[in-house]
Amino acid sequence: MRSSIRPGVDAIASKGWLLANKWLLARRFCQLSILTLFMLGPWFGIWIITGNLNSSLVLGTLPLTDPYVLIQSIVAGHTPATTAITGAIIVLLFYAVVSGRVFCSWVCPVNMITDFAHWLRERLGISGASMLPKDTRYWLLGASLLLTFSTGNVIWEIINPVSMLHRGLIFGMGLAWLILLAVFLFDLLISRRGWCGHLCPVGAFYSLLGSHSLIRIRADARARCNDCMDCFVVCPEQQVIRPALKGEPNNIGPVITSANCTNCGRCIDVCSKDVFHFGLRANNKTNQKIHVSNTNKHNNHSSGVEVL
Amino acid sequence: MRTTDQSAAPGSASRRRFILDSARTAGSVVLLSLGLGLYSRQSISLPAEAIRPPGALSEKDFLSACIRCGLCVRNCPYDTLDLSRLGDPVTTGTPYFIARNVPCEMCDDIPCVKACPTGALDHSLDNIDDARMGLAVLLDQETCLNFQGLRCDVCYRICPAINKAITLEHIANPRTGKHAMFIPTVHSDQCTGCGKCEHACVLEEAAIKVLPMHLAKGEIGGHYRWGWKEKEKAGGSLVTPDVPHQYNLPEGQSYDYESKGLLFDQQEGQK
């Protein structure tokens, strides 16, 4: 409807800048805090977390291991020691509850690069639909495991931009910045949300991991939607919103159930009508009428006009 | 007729598009996989001077077991270990050290092995003397000072397993004709491959270097037996003794084939 105006303008006008960027700021804070915790050791000798995102040790006791890299190691033919398995189970349980792709939006350092690429892409008005299907990442996930099996090497790790960046920051970058530059340029010039939204098998793995997660974004107040499209514009996985937001006539509940939703909360930020909020997966019924009375529910198509 | 045509056309068109899209995705993934697979084959070659930490599994197993976390590197108290960066000649993200720069100090508690979450560094290694990171080889006799008859002995003295992993073997010095040469000799049953000898070698380019086991060590054929060892095991000769040979010797002489050689019949001479 208002594609020329930047998304979130209405939200800033109605809620104020801080509330209209609440989750984005929280997310950046979380990403940078985790990165800082890892960097405190190499920079200042304060070893709270050692290692990197592939496997780390918190305060010398709690092991954390990326389940995807451990599965690759197992597929490659290795039987891991208990520390790695314990660490992977802890991470698995955590993301199974909070949604797998919380890793992508709240932890992964590449997210800041691809978000920046996307921001710049919008600013420069670079358009053009992606030729890549969204499920390419699952193909890549499968291919990475198949290749790992056939080569006996933890294969994705030889190019994985996620660990390249994280390991690079902690242990030294080498030429890894070239891979990250490639990801940045790919997202900027070639494909909208190309890497995180189409290709990254790490994200695909975490999608599958969080496909039954407890914490989800809900559009309980969807009747208030004024079709401004802001949530759709900012969403890194645009296809996940529509079923929940516009599903009422088709008897689809208000919970964004797609495992591809990264729980980034940007839709909550930019919605001037406060349609979205973080909630639980449970109670996903069609006839939920939270915040909205029966009478103006039928007027929701014109309500946007009324407010404007 | 028209209605059936209309209903059939979109169906087949969307099916066509679906097949085409799937084929396109599959095709690009296959292409990428091919590239990745080929690149990985190239990237697993480990240069001879890069040594894995103590307890590392064989290179092939190591690459499947190591999850590139760098915890071993962090736990090394001497900053010996380095985590390979993209562009380094070692598989990216895996730990290694270059002995000539920083050798392994062979900590008693082997913290690098303890830190490994997956067992890529074998946790059953509990005595650092049992580590086999590689094998020191005195590669260049033409520049090794001891081989010139000098008493450098630095590799021998610096070796943590002094007089066991490297011994000095005396041989005559053919140049002077009257002195001894003390030849540093590495023993593979004791050498851990820590690289202190290579690090300490006083030459511009070390004459003694730690090499990966497969480059440093020969291996006899599975069918091959050392005759003298078999003889010792059996407690005697394994072959039937030869029939005493009839030598065409002068009167009073005989030949003992087994050991004594040519014999003169002493008794007859005395008579």
HADDOCK unambig.tbl for C-alpha pairs under 7 A between the chains (distance, minus, plus):
assign (segid A and resid 50 and name CA) (segid B and resid 71 and name CA) 6.58 0.50 0.50
assign (segid A and resid 51 and name CA) (segid B and resid 69 and name CA) 5.34 0.50 0.50
assign (segid A and resid 51 and name CA) (segid B and resid 70 and name CA) 5.37 0.50 0.50
assign (segid A and resid 51 and name CA) (segid B and resid 71 and name CA) 4.82 0.50 0.50
assign (segid A and resid 52 and name CA) (segid B and resid 69 and name CA) 5.41 0.50 0.50
assign (segid A and resid 54 and name CA) (segid B and resid 67 and name CA) 6.54 0.50 0.50
assign (segid A and resid 54 and name CA) (segid B and resid 68 and name CA) 6.76 0.50 0.50
assign (segid A and resid 54 and name CA) (segid B and resid 69 and name CA) 5.25 0.50 0.50
assign (segid A and resid 55 and name CA) (segid B and resid 69 and name CA) 5.11 0.50 0.50
assign (segid A and resid 56 and name CA) (segid B and resid 69 and name CA) 6.93 0.50 0.50
assign (segid A and resid 69 and name CA) (segid B and resid 67 and name CA) 6.39 0.50 0.50
assign (segid A and resid 70 and name CA) (segid B and resid 67 and name CA) 6.90 0.50 0.50
assign (segid A and resid 73 and name CA) (segid B and resid 64 and name CA) 5.22 0.50 0.50
assign (segid A and resid 73 and name CA) (segid B and resid 65 and name CA) 5.48 0.50 0.50
assign (segid A and resid 73 and name CA) (segid B and resid 67 and name CA) 6.98 0.50 0.50
assign (segid A and resid 76 and name CA) (segid B and resid 64 and name CA) 5.17 0.50 0.50
assign (segid A and resid 77 and name CA) (segid B and resid 64 and name CA) 6.42 0.50 0.50
assign (segid A and resid 78 and name CA) (segid B and resid 64 and name CA) 5.94 0.50 0.50
assign (segid A and resid 78 and name CA) (segid B and resid 65 and name CA) 5.31 0.50 0.50
assign (segid A and resid 80 and name CA) (segid B and resid 65 and name CA) 6.99 0.50 0.50
assign (segid A and resid 80 and name CA) (segid B and resid 118 and name CA) 4.51 0.50 0.50
assign (segid A and resid 80 and name CA) (segid B and resid 119 and name CA) 6.05 0.50 0.50
assign (segid A and resid 81 and name CA) (segid B and resid 117 and name CA) 6.26 0.50 0.50
assign (segid A and resid 81 and name CA) (segid B and resid 118 and name CA) 4.57 0.50 0.50
assign (segid A and resid 81 and name CA) (segid B and resid 119 and name CA) 5.24 0.50 0.50
assign (segid A and resid 83 and name CA) (segid B and resid 117 and name CA) 4.99 0.50 0.50
assign (segid A and resid 83 and name CA) (segid B and resid 118 and name CA) 6.76 0.50 0.50
assign (segid A and resid 84 and name CA) (segid B and resid 117 and name CA) 4.76 0.50 0.50
assign (segid A and resid 84 and name CA) (segid B and resid 118 and name CA) 5.30 0.50 0.50
assign (segid A and resid 136 and name CA) (segid B and resid 25 and name CA) 6.10 0.50 0.50
assign (segid A and resid 139 and name CA) (segid B and resid 29 and name CA) 6.71 0.50 0.50
assign (segid A and resid 140 and name CA) (segid B and resid 29 and name CA) 6.15 0.50 0.50
assign (segid A and resid 143 and name CA) (segid B and resid 33 and name CA) 6.57 0.50 0.50
assign (segid A and resid 147 and name CA) (segid B and resid 37 and name CA) 6.65 0.50 0.50
assign (segid A and resid 152 and name CA) (segid B and resid 64 and name CA) 5.49 0.50 0.50
assign (segid A and resid 153 and name CA) (segid B and resid 63 and name CA) 5.23 0.50 0.50
assign (segid A and resid 153 and name CA) (segid B and resid 64 and name CA) 4.66 0.50 0.50
assign (segid A and resid 154 and name CA) (segid B and resid 63 and name CA) 6.59 0.50 0.50
assign (segid A and resid 154 and name CA) (segid B and resid 64 and name CA) 5.49 0.50 0.50
assign (segid A and resid 155 and name CA) (segid B and resid 40 and name CA) 6.95 0.50 0.50
assign (segid A and resid 158 and name CA) (segid B and resid 92 and name CA) 6.05 0.50 0.50
assign (segid A and resid 171 and name CA) (segid B and resid 83 and name CA) 6.66 0.50 0.50
assign (segid A and resid 172 and name CA) (segid B and resid 85 and name CA) 6.64 0.50 0.50
assign (segid A and resid 173 and name CA) (segid B and resid 85 and name CA) 6.18 0.50 0.50
assign (segid A and resid 174 and name CA) (segid B and resid 85 and name CA) 4.82 0.50 0.50
assign (segid A and resid 174 and name CA) (segid B and resid 86 and name CA) 5.16 0.50 0.50
assign (segid A and resid 174 and name CA) (segid B and resid 87 and name CA) 6.17 0.50 0.50
assign (segid A and resid 175 and name CA) (segid B and resid 86 and name CA) 4.99 0.50 0.50
assign (segid A and resid 175 and name CA) (segid B and resid 87 and name CA) 5.57 0.50 0.50
assign (segid A and resid 176 and name CA) (segid B and resid 86 and name CA) 5.37 0.50 0.50
